[in-house]
């Protein structure tokens, strides 16, 4: 493993609540011998994207809400300072803003036309370590959990998801109609053929999926969402290749060869492209948390919600979608 590879993930964190997402991946192994390749096990833990240290902004935000008292000779272990309600609220705003940024950052949307007044929006969201950490941080602050060692709690709680050796994705389908009396349509995703491509021209099939994603989606029914899990690595030419090696992959590409609308194939291929690693990064790109709550901001919005927003054109779409991802990752469909 190169030093470049290690440094790329030193600041990556995974969140406690991704464990629930992992449990939601009731999986069926895809059967596609033409595309599948042997999977290899990572030799070092740093090559698993979900195992590393915390993002700096997460620690800053958490310590802003629950600042530790400095240690002294009389009390060598730091003790928590009594919580300040205004500081907790400001930290919650900073965490919620970060969650919204991360959800938008790791998502791509494709719109499928059903008729002249109805569409289905298909969102692919990579559940990156940064995104999952933002979810965990929001939940911890909402629960007012002044834990003494924030990074240690994250690492301990996420050992099960690290063992999966998978890249986790959330697929969300929502229908939108601009007709008072809309016609009923169905959309079907060939989920077994929804594959991931990398910079080495490998085609990777998912190892686990939520079965209902393969069922026909009713345009007049509730939104549909579920998980896909792709392997972290595969073997080709007797060598272990990391599916998303940050030294070579600048984007994540997921695609399907077609979609079915009302049982008719739309033969054009659909691609979801998510920026992954910049070709050149700089410390100046790091964003400091914003603890200044805007005047008139409704703090009641800083809560999870069970359903995704439907219309990608609404002004607060990504804020509402972030609330949905928060709920889906932490509680699933319970």
Secondary structure by P-SEA (a helix, b strand, c coil): ccaaaaaacccbbbccaaaaaaaaccccbbbbcccccccccccccccccccccccaaaaaaaaaacccccccccccbbbbccccaaaaaaaaaaaaaaaaaaaaaabbbbbbbccccbbbbbbbbcccaaaaaaaaaaaaaaaccccccaaaaaaaaccccccccbbbbbbbbbbbbcccbbbbbbbbbccccccccccccbbbbbcccccccccccccccccccbbbbbbcccccccccccccccccccbbbbbbcccccccccccbbbbbbbbccccccccccccccccccccccccccccccccccccccccaaaaaaaaaaaaaaccccc
